[in-house]
Amino acid sequence: MQPDTLDFSARAQLAELMDGPCSREELRACLRDLAKVNRWLMAYRPLLGWLDSLGLQDAKEPTRILDVGCGYGDTLRRIERWATARGVAVELTGLDLNMDTVVIAAEASNAASAIEWVNADVFEFCSQEPIDLVVSSLFTHHLAEADVVRFLAWMEEHAAIGWFINDLSRNAVPYHLFRMFSKLMGLHPFVQNDGPVSIARAFWPEDWRRMCVAAGLAEDDVLIRGYMPGRLCVMRRKPLRRQESRARPHSE
């Protein structure tokens, strides 16, 4: 259970229930309710707006997008619908460390979906094809800061066009509002606990600037932008000269 008072000047050292052992059925119910929250709070809007800005309709080959920490898979399914509506050719892969999560994401997708679901650690993942874009949603706040820096460097190395992190902003207002909202809506107990905890474990813009520098990125390489309600996104679009030659698969 989360405390009523927290010092939001630093990341909270709190555990999320969904990160612990639980049955596949319990995890499915939790992830399904998280997807509901994403829809209700327009959580896909920042990422889809960024994708719109990339001009992917003009690409000569399908754009390969990797979603790291794909969870329920709702972000990739939303990207798939976005691409279909705009005539953008894409090849989509969802990656998650939890095998149960990968099974749940596949089961939640309809038979016509072409998304590939992969159970793997991102730092050990070796794509058989070049990766154009790497995205993640509500993933980085689960990591220690050193692993976030490692993830930023990994994306910078592997993503030919760019990458997008869609996460939360550490702030008392969304923390307390979500505590009330999740109870009012009768969301899964994991969501009632983990939603506020996720906010308390999230980052501030200055945290992201520090981590990006530690990953070898210049200040003007990335854009850090807040979105209502309670989102903080970090995005990177590589210069055109870097995009002309797609990143090749890497071996560890």
C-alpha positions as a Markdown table, in Angstrom:
| # | Residue | x | y | z |
|---|---|---|---|---|
| 1 | Met | 0.0 | 0.0 | 0.0 |
| 2 | Gln | 1.3 | 3.5 | -0.9 |
| 3 | Pro | 1.8 | 6.0 | 1.9 |
| 4 | Asp | -0.4 | 9.1 | 2.1 |
| 5 | Thr | 2.6 | 11.4 | 2.0 |
| 6 | Leu | 5.7 | 11.2 | -0.1 |
| 7 | Asp | 8.6 | 13.5 | -0.9 |
| 8 | Phe | 8.3 | 13.9 | -4.7 |
| 9 | Ser | 11.7 | 15.5 | -4.9 |
| 10 | Ala | 13.2 | 12.0 | -5.2 |
| 11 | Arg | 12.0 | 8.7 | -6.7 |
| 12 | Ala | 10.1 | 6.6 | -4.3 |
| 13 | Gln | 11.5 | 3.2 | -3.4 |
| 14 | Leu | 8.2 | 1.3 | -3.6 |
| 15 | Ala | 7.3 | -2.1 | -5.1 |
| 16 | Glu | 4.7 | -2.7 | -7.8 |
| 17 | Leu | 2.5 | -5.7 | -7.3 |
| 18 | Met | 2.5 | -6.6 | -11.0 |
| 19 | Asp | 6.3 | -7.0 | -10.8 |
| 20 | Gly | 6.0 | -9.8 | -8.3 |
| 21 | Pro | 4.8 | -13.4 | -8.7 |
| 22 | Cys | 1.2 | -13.8 | -9.7 |
| 23 | Ser | -1.0 | -16.1 | -11.9 |
| 24 | Arg | -1.4 | -15.5 | -15.6 |
| 25 | Glu | -5.1 | -14.8 | -14.9 |
| 26 | Glu | -4.4 | -12.2 | -12.3 |
| 27 | Leu | -1.8 | -10.5 | -14.6 |
| 28 | Arg | -4.3 | -10.6 | -17.5 |
| 29 | Ala | -7.0 | -8.8 | -15.5 |
| 30 | Cys | -4.4 | -6.2 | -14.3 |
| 31 | Leu | -3.1 | -5.5 | -17.8 |
| 32 | Arg | -6.6 | -5.3 | -19.3 |
| 33 | Asp | -7.5 | -2.6 | -16.8 |
| 34 | Leu | -4.3 | -0.8 | -17.5 |
| 35 | Ala | -5.3 | -0.7 | -21.2 |
| 36 | Lys | -8.6 | 0.8 | -20.2 |
| 37 | Val | -6.8 | 3.5 | -18.3 |
| 38 | Asn | -4.6 | 4.2 | -21.3 |
| 39 | Arg | -7.7 | 4.6 | -23.5 |
| 40 | Trp | -9.6 | 6.8 | -21.0 |
| 41 | Leu | -6.6 | 9.1 | -20.4 |
| 42 | Met | -5.6 | 9.3 | -24.1 |
| 43 | Ala | -2.2 | 7.8 | -23.4 |
| 44 | Tyr | -1.5 | 6.9 | -27.0 |
| 45 | Arg | -1.9 | 10.5 | -28.2 |
| 46 | Pro | 1.7 | 11.7 | -27.7 |
| 47 | Leu | 3.2 | 8.7 | -29.5 |
| 48 | Leu | 0.8 | 8.8 | -32.4 |
| 49 | Gly | 1.3 | 12.5 | -32.8 |
| 50 | Trp | 5.1 | 11.9 | -33.0 |
| 51 | Leu | 4.6 | 9.1 | -35.6 |
| 52 | Asp | 2.5 | 11.5 | -37.7 |
| 53 | Ser | 5.4 | 14.0 | -37.7 |
| 54 | Leu | 7.9 | 11.5 | -39.2 |
| 55 | Gly | 6.3 | 11.3 | -42.7 |
| 56 | Leu | 6.4 | 7.5 | -42.8 |
| 57 | Gln | 3.9 | 7.3 | -45.7 |
| 58 | Asp | 6.9 | 8.2 | -48.0 |
| 59 | Ala | 9.1 | 5.3 | -46.8 |
| 60 | Lys | 10.1 | 2.9 | -49.6 |
| 61 | Glu | 10.1 | -0.1 | -47.3 |
| 62 | Pro | 7.9 | -1.0 | -44.3 |
| 63 | Thr | 8.9 | 0.8 | -41.1 |
| 64 | Arg | 10.0 | -1.7 | -38.4 |
| 65 | Ile | 8.9 | -0.7 | -35.0 |
| 66 | Leu | 9.9 | -2.4 | -31.8 |
| 67 | Asp | 7.9 | -1.9 | -28.6 |
| 68 | Val | 10.0 | -2.7 | -25.5 |
| 69 | Gly | 8.1 | -3.8 | -22.4 |
| 70 | Cys | 5.0 | -4.2 | -24.6 |
| 71 | Gly | 2.7 | -5.4 | -21.7 |
| 72 | Tyr | -0.8 | -6.0 | -22.9 |
| 73 | Gly | 0.1 | -5.0 | -26.4 |
| 74 | Asp | -2.4 | -2.2 | -26.6 |
| 75 | Thr | 0.1 | 0.4 | -27.8 |
| 76 | Leu | 1.2 | -1.8 | -30.7 |
| 77 | Arg | -2.4 | -2.6 | -31.7 |
| 78 | Arg | -3.2 | 1.1 | -31.6 |
| 79 | Ile | -0.1 | 1.8 | -33.8 |
| 80 | Glu | -1.3 | -1.0 | -36.2 |
| 81 | Arg | -4.7 | 0.7 | -36.6 |
| 82 | Trp | -3.0 | 4.1 | -37.0 |
| 83 | Ala | -0.8 | 2.7 | -39.8 |
| 84 | Thr | -3.7 | 1.0 | -41.6 |
| 85 | Ala | -5.7 | 4.2 | -41.5 |
| 86 | Arg | -2.9 | 6.2 | -43.0 |
| 87 | Gly | -1.6 | 3.7 | -45.5 |
| 88 | Val | 1.8 | 3.3 | -43.7 |
| 89 | Ala | 3.5 | 0.0 | -44.2 |
| 90 | Val | 4.8 | -1.3 | -40.8 |
| 91 | Glu | 6.3 | -4.4 | -39.3 |
| 92 | Leu | 5.6 | -4.5 | -35.6 |
| 93 | Thr | 7.3 | -6.4 | -32.8 |
| 94 | Gly | 6.4 | -6.5 | -29.1 |
| 95 | Leu | 9.1 | -7.4 | -26.7 |
| 96 | Asp | 8.6 | -8.3 | -23.0 |
| 97 | Leu | 10.7 | -10.1 | -20.4 |
| 98 | Asn | 7.7 | -11.8 | -18.9 |
| 99 | Met | 6.5 | -14.9 | -20.9 |
| 100 | Asp | 3.0 | -14.7 | -19.5 |
| 101 | Thr | 2.7 | -11.1 | -20.7 |
| 102 | Val | 3.7 | -12.1 | -24.2 |
| 103 | Val | 1.1 | -14.8 | -24.2 |
| 104 | Ile | -1.5 | -12.4 | -22.9 |
| 105 | Ala | -0.7 | -9.8 | -25.6 |
| 106 | Ala | -0.9 | -12.4 | -28.4 |
| 107 | Glu | -4.3 | -13.7 | -27.1 |
| 108 | Ala | -5.7 | -10.1 | -26.9 |
| 109 | Ser | -4.8 | -9.5 | -30.6 |
| 110 | Asn | -7.2 | -10.5 | -33.3 |
| 111 | Ala | -6.4 | -13.1 | -35.9 |
| 112 | Ala | -5.8 | -10.5 | -38.6 |
| 113 | Ser | -3.0 | -8.8 | -36.7 |
| 114 | Ala | 0.5 | -9.2 | -38.0 |
| 115 | Ile | 2.2 | -8.2 | -34.8 |
| 116 | Glu | 5.1 | -10.4 | -33.7 |
| 117 | Trp | 5.3 | -11.1 | -29.9 |
| 118 | Val | 8.7 | -12.0 | -28.5 |
| 119 | Asn | 9.8 | -13.0 | -25.0 |
| 120 | Ala | 13.3 | -11.7 | -24.4 |
| 121 | Asp | 15.4 | -9.3 | -22.3 |
| 122 | Val | 15.9 | -6.2 | -24.5 |
| 123 | Phe | 19.7 | -6.1 | -23.7 |
| 124 | Glu | 20.0 | -9.7 | -25.1 |
| 125 | Phe | 17.6 | -9.2 | -28.0 |
| 126 | Cys | 19.1 | -9.6 | -31.5 |
| 127 | Ser | 16.8 | -8.5 | -34.3 |
| 128 | Gln | 17.0 | -10.5 | -37.5 |
| 129 | Glu | 16.1 | -7.3 | -39.4 |
| 130 | Pro | 17.1 | -3.6 | -38.9 |
| 131 | Ile | 15.1 | -1.6 | -36.4 |
| 132 | Asp | 13.8 | 1.8 | -37.5 |
| 133 | Leu | 11.9 | 2.9 | -34.4 |
| 134 | Val | 12.0 | 1.8 | -30.8 |
| 135 | Val | 9.1 | 2.8 | -28.5 |
| 136 | Ser | 8.2 | 2.1 | -24.9 |
| 137 | Ser | 5.2 | 2.9 | -22.8 |
| 138 | Leu | 5.2 | 2.9 | -18.9 |
| 139 | Phe | 8.4 | 0.9 | -19.0 |
| 140 | Thr | 11.3 | 3.0 | -17.9 |
| 141 | His | 9.9 | 3.8 | -14.4 |
| 142 | His | 10.3 | 0.1 | -13.6 |
| 143 | Leu | 14.1 | 0.4 | -14.1 |
| 144 | Ala | 16.9 | 1.6 | -11.9 |
| 145 | Glu | 18.5 | 4.8 | -13.3 |
| 146 | Ala | 21.6 | 2.9 | -14.4 |
| 147 | Asp | 19.4 | 0.6 | -16.5 |
| 148 | Val | 17.5 | 3.5 | -18.0 |
| 149 | Val | 20.9 | 5.0 | -19.1 |
| 150 | Arg | 21.8 | 1.6 | -20.6 |
| 151 | Phe | 18.4 | 1.5 | -22.4 |
| 152 | Leu | 18.8 | 4.9 | -23.8 |
| 153 | Ala | 22.2 | 3.9 | -25.2 |
| 154 | Trp | 20.8 | 0.7 | -26.6 |
| 155 | Met | 18.0 | 2.6 | -28.4 |
| 156 | Glu | 20.4 | 5.1 | -29.8 |
| 157 | Glu | 22.6 | 2.3 | -31.2 |
| 158 | His | 19.8 | 0.2 | -32.7 |
| 159 | Ala | 17.1 | 2.6 | -33.9 |
| 160 | Ala | 17.8 | 4.0 | -37.3 |
| 161 | Ile | 15.2 | 6.7 | -37.4 |
| 162 | Gly | 14.6 | 7.4 | -33.7 |
| 163 | Trp | 12.9 | 6.4 | -30.5 |
| 164 | Phe | 10.1 | 7.5 | -28.2 |
| 165 | Ile | 9.6 | 7.0 | -24.4 |
| 166 | Asn | 6.0 | 7.4 | -23.2 |
| 167 | Asp | 6.0 | 7.5 | -19.4 |
| 168 | Leu | 4.8 | 9.3 | -16.3 |
| 169 | Ser | 5.7 | 12.5 | -14.6 |
| 170 | Arg | 6.5 | 12.3 | -10.8 |
| 171 | Asn | 4.1 | 14.7 | -9.3 |
| 172 | Ala | 1.8 | 14.8 | -6.2 |
| 173 | Val | -1.3 | 15.9 | -8.1 |
| 174 | Pro | -1.6 | 12.9 | -10.5 |
| 175 | Tyr | -0.5 | 10.6 | -7.7 |
| 176 | His | -3.4 | 11.5 | -5.4 |
| 177 | Leu | -5.9 | 12.0 | -8.3 |
| 178 | Phe | -5.2 | 8.5 | -9.6 |
| 179 | Arg | -5.5 | 7.0 | -6.2 |
| 180 | Met | -9.1 | 8.3 | -6.0 |
| 181 | Phe | -9.9 | 7.6 | -9.7 |
| 182 | Ser | -8.8 | 4.0 | -9.6 |
| 183 | Lys | -10.9 | 3.3 | -6.5 |
| 184 | Leu | -13.9 | 5.1 | -7.9 |
| 185 | Met | -13.7 | 3.1 | -11.2 |
| 186 | Gly | -13.3 | -0.2 | -9.3 |
| 187 | Leu | -10.0 | -1.1 | -11.2 |
| 188 | His | -8.0 | -4.2 | -10.4 |
| 189 | Pro | -6.3 | -4.1 | -7.0 |
| 190 | Phe | -2.9 | -4.2 | -8.7 |
| 191 | Val | -3.8 | -1.1 | -10.7 |
| 192 | Gln | -5.1 | 0.7 | -7.6 |
| 193 | Asn | -1.7 | 0.1 | -6.0 |
| 194 | Asp | 0.7 | 0.2 | -8.9 |
| 195 | Gly | -0.7 | 3.3 | -10.7 |
| 196 | Pro | 0.2 | 5.7 | -7.9 |
| 197 | Val | 3.4 | 3.8 | -7.2 |
| 198 | Ser | 4.4 | 4.2 | -10.9 |
| 199 | Ile | 3.9 | 7.9 | -10.6 |
| 200 | Ala | 6.1 | 8.1 | -7.5 |
| 201 | Arg | 8.8 | 6.1 | -9.2 |
| 202 | Ala | 8.8 | 8.2 | -12.4 |
| 203 | Phe | 11.2 | 10.9 | -13.4 |
| 204 | Trp | 11.4 | 14.7 | -13.8 |
| 205 | Pro | 12.7 | 16.5 | -16.9 |
| 206 | Glu | 16.0 | 17.2 | -15.2 |
| 207 | Asp | 16.4 | 13.4 | -14.4 |
| 208 | Trp | 15.9 | 12.7 | -18.1 |
| 209 | Arg | 18.4 | 15.3 | -19.1 |
| 210 | Arg | 21.0 | 13.8 | -16.8 |
| 211 | Met | 20.4 | 10.3 | -18.0 |
| 212 | Cys | 20.5 | 11.3 | -21.6 |
| 213 | Val | 23.9 | 12.9 | -21.1 |
| 214 | Ala | 25.1 | 9.8 | -19.3 |
| 215 | Ala | 24.0 | 7.8 | -22.3 |
| 216 | Gly | 26.2 | 9.9 | -24.6 |
| 217 | Leu | 23.4 | 12.1 | -26.0 |
| 218 | Ala | 23.7 | 15.9 | -26.5 |
| 219 | Glu | 21.2 | 18.2 | -25.0 |
| 220 | Asp | 19.7 | 19.1 | -28.4 |
| 221 | Asp | 19.5 | 15.4 | -29.5 |
| 222 | Val | 16.3 | 14.8 | -27.5 |
| 223 | Leu | 13.0 | 16.5 | -26.8 |
| 224 | Ile | 11.4 | 16.2 | -23.4 |
| 225 | Arg | 7.8 | 17.2 | -23.3 |
| 226 | Gly | 4.9 | 16.8 | -20.8 |
| 227 | Tyr | 1.4 | 15.9 | -21.9 |
| 228 | Met | -1.8 | 16.1 | -19.8 |
| 229 | Pro | -2.8 | 14.2 | -17.8 |
| 230 | Gly | 0.5 | 13.3 | -16.0 |
| 231 | Arg | 2.6 | 12.1 | -18.9 |
| 232 | Leu | 6.3 | 12.9 | -19.5 |
| 233 | Cys | 7.7 | 11.8 | -22.9 |
| 234 | Val | 11.3 | 11.7 | -24.2 |
| 235 | Met | 11.7 | 11.6 | -28.0 |
| 236 | Arg | 14.6 | 11.4 | -30.4 |
| 237 | Arg | 14.5 | 11.8 | -34.2 |
| 238 | Lys | 17.8 | 11.2 | -35.8 |
| 239 | Pro | 19.2 | 13.5 | -38.5 |
| 240 | Leu | 18.3 | 12.5 | -42.0 |
| 241 | Arg | 21.8 | 11.4 | -42.8 |
| 242 | Arg | 21.6 | 8.8 | -40.0 |
| 243 | Gln | 18.3 | 7.5 | -41.4 |
| 244 | Glu | 19.5 | 6.9 | -44.9 |
| 245 | Ser | 21.4 | 3.8 | -43.9 |
| 246 | Arg | 19.3 | 1.6 | -41.6 |
| 247 | Ala | 20.8 | 0.3 | -38.4 |
| 248 | Arg | 22.0 | -3.3 | -39.0 |
| 249 | Pro | 21.2 | -6.2 | -36.6 |
| 250 | His | 23.7 | -6.4 | -33.7 |
| 251 | Ser | 25.0 | -9.4 | -31.9 |
| 252 | Glu | 25.9 | -9.4 | -28.3 |
